[in-house]
Amino acid sequence: DAGITQSPRHKVTETGTPVTLRCHQTENHRYMYWYRQDPGHGLRLIHYSYGVKDTDKGEVSDGYSVSRSKTEDFLLTLESATSSQTSVYFCATEGQDSYEQYFGPGTRLTVT
Amino acid sequence: AQRVTQPEKLLSVFKGAPVELKCNYSYSGSPELFWYVQYSRQRLQLLLRHISRESIKGFTADLNKGETSFHLKKPFAQEEDSAMYYCALSGGSNYKLTFGKGTLLTVNP
């Protein structure tokens, strides 16, 4: 599993509430990524990080923010959750080289 | 802009039949191409990478730059191959991956 964990694994929340998802890695990788997975859309990049406090937007970043205060943790925050953010969220780190990516187990988020 | 197209959302074959999952890409430079597999409700796993030229679980994929394709093939499908398959391209800065929308493969007994 390349030392990647995500928490929580499942969450149900109400529209308008803030939500933070955590990705933790133990391999000291520089790059970390957040994706969302939706039927018919595949995986889409939300935000990524290329080092501590170095982050950038991906394809679908609206409504999301991220923070990386230490190498091992990459947090994804939904400031005010909406039903359109119901999805499965995957974190990833680089693999054997920077082109490959290893994925976490995913977080299933339901916004009611 | 880079793009990955998987034209088949669903693919159903019988056990022992050959299977081919199609992937076409659009990228102006030299891409790094991958196939990832996701078994039911599990994390994505790297299946193949074009530069390795390995056969993993009987699957192979050849990069055809002329046709900008990276199709995944297996001569004899097994029931345990049933999964979602994603083709992905890494060609931009910061090693970002662009994924296709995926093909759900079902291998029937």
Contacts between the chains, C-beta under 8 A, distances in Angstrom:
chain1	res1	chain2	res2	distance
A	1	B	43	7.5
A	31	B	94	6.8
A	31	B	95	6.1
A	33	B	96	7.4
A	33	B	97	7.6
A	35	B	99	8.0
A	40	B	9	7.6
A	40	B	101	6.4
A	41	B	101	6.2
A	42	B	6	7.9
A	42	B	86	6.1
A	42	B	99	4.5
A	42	B	100	5.8
A	42	B	101	4.0
A	42	B	102	4.8
A	43	B	44	7.6
A	43	B	86	6.7
A	43	B	97	7.9
A	43	B	99	4.4
A	44	B	99	7.5
A	45	B	96	6.0
A	45	B	97	7.3
A	45	B	98	7.9
A	48	B	94	6.3
A	48	B	96	6.4
A	50	B	94	5.3
A	56	B	94	7.0
A	58	B	96	7.0
A	90	B	43	7.1
A	90	B	44	6.8
A	92	B	44	8.0
A	92	B	97	8.0
A	94	B	95	6.6
A	95	B	46	6.7
A	98	B	95	4.6
A	99	B	32	4.5
A	99	B	49	7.8
A	99	B	90	4.8
A	99	B	95	5.6
A	100	B	34	7.2
A	100	B	46	6.0
A	100	B	49	6.7
A	101	B	46	7.6
A	101	B	95	7.8
A	101	B	97	5.9
A	102	B	46	7.4
A	103	B	43	4.6
A	103	B	44	4.4
A	103	B	45	7.5
A	104	B	43	6.3
A	105	B	42	7.6
A	105	B	43	4.9
A	106	B	43	6.1
